Amino acid sequence: GKTVHIVGLGFDADDPAIREGLARTRGGRGQRAHDMADGLAQVGIPGAYEGALKFAGNHDLISRTHFARFLVESGVCKETNEVFRKYLTEGKPGYVEHRWATLKDAVGWITQAGGVAVIAHPARYKFTANEEYALFTEFKNHGGQAVEVVTGSHTSAEYVTYAETAREFGLAASRGSDFHSPDESHTDLGTLPLLPGGLTPVWELLESRIQ
């Protein structure tokens, strides 16, 4: 199956179940990072593990993004998108699959910890219509409550598409720039358009927790 990003908002970060679940998910990252570095070394890029660790700061949190930043810093590529395209996607020398949480587990951990689970940037997954319908149906059945409608990686037409999806499945809507840094993100903080009309903004579900 494909990897889907689930955002958790307003959850109790000290909840035992979510802490245990995240610890299990992160547990495989250290070995995965070493394997990624080995693959890059085989194509003439040494020192990638140490370089990525410098950006991550914690060996349990190293991700492909940290490797991408190192390859840009070291001059192998000009930007992180180029790194992913050439080295870090499936079939490329630095790609190593990671075992993520299931959709049921991810949504369950968030909701049981009092939070709101949100499907992030759904257009990026390139699902067929049937696959996408199955995703939203399963997400809703597991207790998911919102979808990212306006995001830095969606087109204006996709804003409309996922506004309709939110209405169809009775989901709240969110906005997110997917901003990582000035050099890596296409959309700056605070520059996205407003949500389309007729939607329930996700922050209304969080009003009791917003001080």
Rosetta silent file (secondary structure, phi, psi, omega in degrees, C-alpha in Angstrom):
SEQUENCE: GKTVHIVGLGFDADDPAIREGLARTRGGRGQRAHDMADGLAQVGIPGAYEGALKFAGNHDLISRTHFARFLVESGVCKETNEVFRKYLTEGKPGYVEHRWATLKDAVGWITQAGGVAVIAHPARYKFTANEEYALFTEFKNHGGQAVEVVTGSHTSAEYVTYAETAREFGLAASRGSDFHSPDESHTDLGTLPLLPGGLTPVWELLESRIQ
SCORE:     score description
SCORE:     0.000 S_00000001
   1 L     0.000  170.591 -179.992    0.000    0.000    0.000 S_00000001
   2 L   -90.895  155.970  176.559    0.894    3.663   -0.220 S_00000001
   3 L   -85.664  132.718  178.166    2.047    5.859    2.644 S_00000001
   4 L  -121.567  137.353  179.500   -0.438    8.510    3.775 S_00000001
   5 L   -90.225  128.458  177.257    0.423   11.359    6.136 S_00000001
   6 E  -115.853  123.946  177.569   -1.916   11.855    9.098 S_00000001
   7 E   -91.611  138.000  174.272   -1.704   15.076   11.117 S_00000001
   8 E  -111.003  126.105 -179.698   -2.652   15.018   14.796 S_00000001
   9 E  -119.447  138.255  170.720   -3.997   18.230   16.341 S_00000001
  10 L    69.159   19.777 -178.621   -4.794   19.014   19.956 S_00000001
  11 L   -88.383  162.681  177.280   -3.857   15.632   21.411 S_00000001
  12 L   -80.218  109.101 -176.360   -2.364   14.964   24.837 S_00000001
  13 L   -66.968  -13.726  178.973    1.348   14.507   24.139 S_00000001
  14 L   -97.367    4.448  179.669    1.735   12.603   27.410 S_00000001
  15 L   -61.873  127.752 -175.136   -0.873    9.975   26.535 S_00000001
  16 H   -59.771  -40.131 -175.800    0.771    6.548   27.113 S_00000001
  17 H   -66.494  -42.868 -178.574   -0.683    4.864   24.010 S_00000001
  18 H   -71.544  -34.736  178.024    0.457    7.527   21.555 S_00000001
  19 H   -65.921  -42.138  179.053    3.895    7.739   23.158 S_00000001
  20 H   -66.702  -42.197 -179.934    4.336    3.973   22.942 S_00000001
  21 H   -63.010  -43.449  179.003    3.070    3.862   19.372 S_00000001
  22 H   -66.558  -36.867  178.473    5.400    6.623   18.225 S_00000001
  23 H   -62.587  -41.368  178.502    8.332    4.965   19.975 S_00000001
  24 H   -65.073  -41.202 -178.506    7.664    1.728   18.078 S_00000001
  25 H   -66.460  -40.869 -179.457    7.361    3.590   14.780 S_00000001
  26 H   -72.458  -22.003 -172.372   10.565    5.539   15.339 S_00000001
  27 L   -56.038  -31.796 -178.261   12.445    2.444   16.456 S_00000001
  28 L   -86.763   -3.149 -174.306   13.299    1.354   12.932 S_00000001
  29 H   -70.145  -34.803 -177.684   14.581    4.726   11.765 S_00000001
  30 H   -60.965  -51.443  179.489   18.116    4.314   13.081 S_00000001
  31 H   -66.048  -38.830  178.135   18.878    1.154   11.101 S_00000001
  32 H   -58.953  -41.727 -179.235   17.005    2.496    8.096 S_00000001
  33 H   -63.312  -41.322  177.431   19.199    5.612    8.131 S_00000001
  34 H   -63.502  -40.067  179.394   22.380    3.517    8.145 S_00000001
  35 H   -66.180  -38.038  176.886   21.031    1.451    5.242 S_00000001
  36 H   -63.268  -43.318  179.646   20.203    4.628    3.306 S_00000001
  37 H   -63.724  -38.681  177.764   23.713    5.941    3.894 S_00000001
  38 H   -61.793  -42.112  179.069   25.194    2.642    2.694 S_00000001
  39 H   -63.657  -39.611  178.604   23.194    2.900   -0.521 S_00000001
  40 H   -69.633  -36.846  178.408   24.380    6.450   -1.125 S_00000001
  41 H   -61.895  -34.025 -178.914   27.987    5.489   -0.391 S_00000001
  42 L   -67.844  -17.942  176.953   27.781    2.847   -3.110 S_00000001
  43 L  -110.056   22.487  171.795   27.121    5.580   -5.684 S_00000001
  44 L    89.347   22.710  178.331   29.953    7.805   -4.480 S_00000001
  45 L  -121.435   87.908 -178.564   28.328    9.853   -1.702 S_00000001
  46 L   -80.788  163.109  172.355   30.171    9.089    1.556 S_00000001
  47 L    72.147   18.387 -174.866   29.365   10.417    5.026 S_00000001
  48 H   -70.541  -34.106 -179.972   25.628   10.728    4.440 S_00000001
  49 H   -63.147  -49.687 -179.583   24.608    9.283    7.807 S_00000001
  50 H   -63.012  -37.955  179.336   26.714   11.757    9.759 S_00000001
  51 H   -66.060  -41.769  178.751   25.585   14.577    7.490 S_00000001
  52 H   -68.546  -38.444 -179.432   21.898   13.748    7.933 S_00000001
  53 H   -61.553  -33.529  178.286   22.312   13.325   11.688 S_00000001
  54 H   -59.866  -36.183  179.817   23.642   16.874   11.904 S_00000001
  55 H   -82.069  -32.935 -177.470   20.298   18.134   10.595 S_00000001
  56 H   -79.069  -41.116 -178.946   18.135   15.702   12.589 S_00000001
  57 L    81.212  -15.329 -177.657   19.899   16.052   15.933 S_00000001
  58 L  -144.945  122.954 -174.531   18.489   12.694   17.088 S_00000001
  59 H   -64.786  -20.747  178.311   19.316    9.347   15.474 S_00000001
  60 H   -80.515   -8.490 -175.540   15.779    8.097   16.152 S_00000001
  61 H  -115.412    7.024 -178.536   14.291   10.935   14.091 S_00000001
  62 L   -64.331  131.215  179.353   16.444   10.843   10.942 S_00000001
  63 L  -129.260  176.530  177.996   14.288   11.011    7.823 S_00000001
  64 H   -60.272  -32.921  179.937   14.778   11.332    4.087 S_00000001
  65 H   -60.275  -38.172 -179.979   14.415   15.101    4.447 S_00000001
  66 H   -68.857  -37.249  174.224   17.568   15.241    6.576 S_00000001
  67 H   -64.490  -40.747 -179.573   19.497   13.266    3.957 S_00000001
  68 H   -61.896  -42.053  179.371   18.150   15.613    1.295 S_00000001
  69 H   -63.718  -39.009  178.279   19.355   18.664    3.206 S_00000001
  70 H   -64.264  -42.726 -178.567   22.815   17.133    3.556 S_00000001
  71 H   -67.172  -30.284  174.483   23.050   16.384   -0.171 S_00000001
  72 H   -71.831  -45.844 -179.759   22.092   19.975   -0.968 S_00000001
  73 H   -59.583  -37.662 -176.826   24.581   21.348    1.566 S_00000001
  74 L   -84.852    0.342  174.397   27.355   19.164    0.147 S_00000001
  75 L    85.296    7.253  178.839   26.635   20.302   -3.416 S_00000001
  76 L   -67.713  -39.087  178.107   25.414   16.977   -4.788 S_00000001
  77 L  -134.989  163.204 -178.413   22.103   18.586   -5.778 S_00000001
  78 L   -86.548  -29.169 -178.640   20.797   22.139   -5.964 S_00000001
  79 L  -148.603  162.201 -174.049   17.521   21.580   -4.108 S_00000001
  80 H   -65.136  -33.979  178.479   15.804   18.940   -2.015 S_00000001
  81 H   -59.896  -37.328  178.188   13.259   18.043   -4.701 S_00000001
  82 H   -66.006  -38.720  178.485   16.150   17.072   -6.969 S_00000001
  83 H   -61.043  -48.510 -179.910   17.614   14.879   -4.206 S_00000001
  84 H   -59.438  -44.555 -176.643   14.362   12.988   -3.769 S_00000001
  85 H   -63.342  -38.937 -174.282   13.966   12.533   -7.506 S_00000001
  86 H   -92.534  -27.566 -169.454   17.508   11.217   -8.052 S_00000001
  87 H  -130.222  -24.007 -165.135   18.337    9.415   -4.826 S_00000001
  88 H  -119.979    8.962  174.879   15.553    8.962   -2.269 S_00000001
  89 L  -103.991  167.283 -173.867   12.453    7.606   -3.993 S_00000001
  90 L   -52.575  130.559 -179.458   11.618    3.965   -4.650 S_00000001
  91 L    92.710   -7.725  179.999   14.160    2.316   -6.933 S_00000001
  92 L   -96.932  162.217 -169.670   16.856    4.941   -6.248 S_00000001
  93 L   -64.003  -26.348 -178.092   20.122    4.207   -4.387 S_00000001
  94 L  -100.526   10.331 -177.740   19.216    5.918   -1.105 S_00000001
  95 L   -89.271  128.125  173.598   15.672    4.590   -0.778 S_00000001
  96 L  -135.477  125.311 -177.617   14.913    2.154    2.037 S_00000001
  97 L   -67.187  144.299  177.876   11.326    1.291    2.896 S_00000001
  98 L  -119.368  143.030  179.155   10.148    2.018    6.429 S_00000001
  99 L   -88.653  106.359 -178.577    7.365    0.223    8.274 S_00000001
 100 L   -91.351  172.800  174.723    4.909    2.912    9.338 S_00000001
 101 L   -66.537  152.511  172.924    1.859    2.696   11.577 S_00000001
 102 L   -72.049  161.693  177.258   -1.374    1.457   10.025 S_00000001
 103 H   -59.348  -42.647  179.841   -4.105    3.998    9.316 S_00000001
 104 H   -59.692  -45.268 -179.161   -6.206    2.442   12.067 S_00000001
 105 H   -66.169  -46.988 -176.533   -3.405    2.749   14.613 S_00000001
 106 H   -60.283  -47.866  179.746   -2.416    6.306   13.672 S_00000001
 107 H   -65.890  -40.794 -179.587   -5.973    7.628   13.828 S_00000001
 108 H   -62.541  -44.279  179.035   -6.680    5.623   16.981 S_00000001
 109 H   -59.428  -44.341 -177.244   -3.649    6.943   18.852 S_00000001
 110 H   -66.099  -49.696 -175.335   -4.575   10.541   18.024 S_00000001
 111 H   -69.901  -37.332  178.478   -8.272   10.304   18.840 S_00000001
 112 H   -67.568  -22.245  176.637   -7.779    8.255   22.012 S_00000001
 113 L   -91.308   14.065  175.682   -5.383   10.970   23.181 S_00000001
 114 L    83.002   13.900 -176.077   -8.153   13.539   22.734 S_00000001
 115 L  -102.878 -178.545  178.688   -6.938   14.884   19.398 S_00000001
 116 E  -114.547  124.194  178.736   -8.247   15.420   15.885 S_00000001
 117 E   -91.842  134.644 -174.835   -6.835   13.280   13.060 S_00000001
 118 E  -129.508  131.658  171.576   -6.435   15.009    9.680 S_00000001
 119 E   -77.112  122.200 -178.822   -5.530   13.557    6.263 S_00000001
 120 L   -86.511  145.815  174.516   -2.698   15.745    4.960 S_00000001
 121 L    24.672   66.626 -173.161   -2.396   16.962    1.323 S_00000001
 122 H   -61.534  -26.369 -178.313   -4.524   14.158   -0.206 S_00000001
 123 H   -67.626  -21.720 -176.600   -3.840   15.118   -3.834 S_00000001
 124 H   -69.699  -17.669 -173.569   -0.172   14.213   -3.446 S_00000001
 125 H   -83.322  -13.395  176.339   -0.896   10.494   -3.156 S_00000001
 126 L    56.277   40.545  176.451   -2.143   10.141   -6.748 S_00000001
 127 L   -73.437  153.607  167.464   -4.826    7.624   -5.800 S_00000001
 128 L   -71.015  168.232  179.845   -7.410    6.459   -8.286 S_00000001
 129 H   -59.281  -41.374  179.975  -10.973    7.561   -7.556 S_00000001
 130 H   -67.668  -41.215  178.979  -11.786    4.155   -6.050 S_00000001
 131 H   -63.850  -41.705 -178.718   -8.619    4.100   -3.925 S_00000001
 132 H   -67.105  -40.442  177.604   -9.298    7.590   -2.627 S_00000001
 133 H   -61.692  -41.559  179.002  -12.902    6.757   -1.767 S_00000001
 134 H   -64.181  -40.239  178.388  -11.685    3.682    0.121 S_00000001
 135 H   -60.000  -51.548 -176.537   -9.111    5.799    1.997 S_00000001
 136 H   -67.203  -34.152  177.644  -11.643    8.379    3.148 S_00000001
 137 H   -64.743  -47.482  179.527  -14.183    5.704    4.048 S_00000001
 138 H   -64.594  -43.672  179.357  -11.675    3.814    6.195 S_00000001
 139 H   -57.419  -47.129  179.776  -10.346    7.043    7.731 S_00000001
 140 H   -63.858  -42.404 -179.206  -13.855    8.142    8.698 S_00000001
 141 H   -63.965  -29.577  179.570  -14.713    4.701   10.084 S_00000001
 142 L   -84.258   -3.746  178.252  -11.636    4.779   12.325 S_00000001
 143 L   106.293    8.134  176.192  -12.643    8.157   13.781 S_00000001
 144 L   -63.501  145.375 -171.228  -10.803   10.586   11.490 S_00000001
 145 L  -123.806   -8.929 -173.769  -12.375   14.036   11.581 S_00000001
 146 E  -154.327  163.389  177.196  -10.729   16.346    9.037 S_00000001
 147 E  -138.342  143.978  176.951   -8.918   16.725    5.725 S_00000001
 148 E   -76.899  112.607 -177.140   -6.400   19.279    4.511 S_00000001
 149 E   -94.448  -51.268  179.210   -8.249   21.147    1.757 S_00000001
 150 E  -104.414  117.729 -177.912   -6.030   24.176    1.146 S_00000001
 151 E  -148.806  160.689 -176.411   -2.342   23.336    1.197 S_00000001
 152 L   -61.986  -19.472 -178.823    0.876   24.429   -0.462 S_00000001
 153 L  -101.401    2.287  177.468    0.932   21.342   -2.685 S_00000001
 154 L   -98.378  147.346  171.675   -2.672   21.616   -3.947 S_00000001
 155 L   -83.632  168.972  178.570   -3.811   23.543   -7.002 S_00000001
 156 H   -62.718  -33.602  176.976   -6.815   25.855   -6.858 S_00000001
 157 H   -66.553  -35.442  178.992   -8.852   23.165   -8.638 S_00000001
 158 H   -72.115  -26.754  172.131   -7.841   20.670   -5.957 S_00000001
 159 H   -57.039  -44.879 -178.567   -9.060   23.074   -3.269 S_00000001
 160 H   -66.469  -44.013 -178.981  -12.507   22.680   -4.829 S_00000001
 161 H   -58.029  -47.688 -174.791  -12.171   18.905   -5.192 S_00000001
 162 H   -83.284  -16.180  167.815  -11.267   18.316   -1.552 S_00000001
 163 H   -65.651  -42.144  176.997  -13.809   20.820   -0.297 S_00000001
 164 H   -64.974  -39.156  178.135  -16.388   18.568   -1.955 S_00000001
 165 H   -62.639  -42.652  178.686  -14.746   15.511   -0.393 S_00000001
 166 H   -59.912  -43.301  179.203  -14.934   17.127    3.051 S_00000001
 167 H   -65.659  -42.956 -177.298  -18.641   17.807    2.562 S_00000001
 168 H   -60.972  -40.205 -175.552  -19.308   14.305    1.214 S_00000001
 169 H   -98.703    3.121  179.245  -17.682   12.576    4.188 S_00000001
 170 L    66.655   39.060 -178.291  -18.735   15.078    6.841 S_00000001
 171 L  -104.159  147.857  170.326  -15.153   16.095    7.621 S_00000001
 172 E   -71.779  164.595 -176.404  -13.828   19.383    8.932 S_00000001
 173 E  -119.872  145.289  177.661  -11.353   21.244    6.708 S_00000001
 174 E  -127.580  165.537  173.984   -7.860   22.540    7.401 S_00000001
 175 E  -121.756  140.316  178.054   -5.278   24.775    5.737 S_00000001
 176 E  -157.031  130.483 -177.282   -1.559   24.028    5.812 S_00000001
 177 L   -76.804  -18.397 -171.430    1.415   25.452    3.921 S_00000001
 178 L    57.219   36.075 -177.576    3.557   22.306    4.442 S_00000001
 179 L   -76.181  126.393  177.010    6.323   24.823    5.151 S_00000001
 180 L  -111.559  -42.358  176.326    9.658   23.243    6.115 S_00000001
 181 L  -167.841  162.823 -179.546   12.146   26.036    5.428 S_00000001
 182 L   -58.484  -29.972 -176.793   12.524   29.020    3.062 S_00000001
 183 L   -85.628  -13.500 -172.174   14.731   26.967    0.728 S_00000001
 184 L  -113.879  -16.487 -171.156   12.484   23.895    0.572 S_00000001
 185 L  -108.443  140.734 -179.299    8.883   25.101    0.532 S_00000001
 186 L   -79.608  -23.384 -175.105    6.882   26.467   -2.372 S_00000001
 187 L  -122.881  128.541 -179.503    4.467   28.392   -0.142 S_00000001
 188 L   -79.353  160.446  178.680    5.469   30.804    2.607 S_00000001
 189 L   -61.128  136.233  174.354    3.772   30.883    5.989 S_00000001
 190 L    78.857    8.832 -175.450    0.530   32.853    6.073 S_00000001
 191 L  -108.430    0.013 -179.542    0.118   33.221    2.302 S_00000001
 192 L   -73.493  151.365  175.644   -2.457   30.517    1.532 S_00000001
 193 L   -69.741  167.205  178.496   -5.986   31.509    0.484 S_00000001
 194 L   -69.716  162.495  174.883   -8.945   31.082    2.811 S_00000001
 195 L   -65.118  147.920  172.411  -10.932   27.862    2.940 S_00000001
 196 L   -59.023  158.009 -178.112  -13.809   27.568    0.455 S_00000001
 197 L   -70.305  161.615  174.938  -17.223   28.438    1.868 S_00000001
 198 L    79.420   14.198 -179.910  -19.594   25.989    3.474 S_00000001
 199 L  -112.940  156.005  173.523  -16.923   24.042    5.361 S_00000001
 200 L   -93.055  111.291  178.648  -16.310   23.521    9.066 S_00000001
 201 E   -62.593  139.589 -175.382  -12.789   24.796    9.855 S_00000001
 202 H   -61.775  -28.841 -178.121  -10.864   22.246   11.884 S_00000001
 203 H   -66.883  -18.453  174.952   -9.962   24.837   14.494 S_00000001
 204 H   -67.242  -26.801  177.077  -13.628   24.978   15.507 S_00000001
 205 H   -75.649  -12.556 -174.893  -13.180   21.405   16.777 S_00000001
 206 H  -112.007    7.419 -173.025  -10.285   22.633   18.905 S_00000001
 207 H   -56.657  -37.042 -177.725  -11.824   25.779   20.396 S_00000001
 208 H   -68.689  -17.005 -178.195  -12.000   24.325   23.897 S_00000001
 209 H  -105.361   -4.042 -179.837   -8.239   23.687   23.787 S_00000001
 210 L   -94.025  119.453 -178.287   -7.160   27.008   22.275 S_00000001
 211 L   -90.055    0.000    0.000   -6.214   29.524   24.941 S_00000001
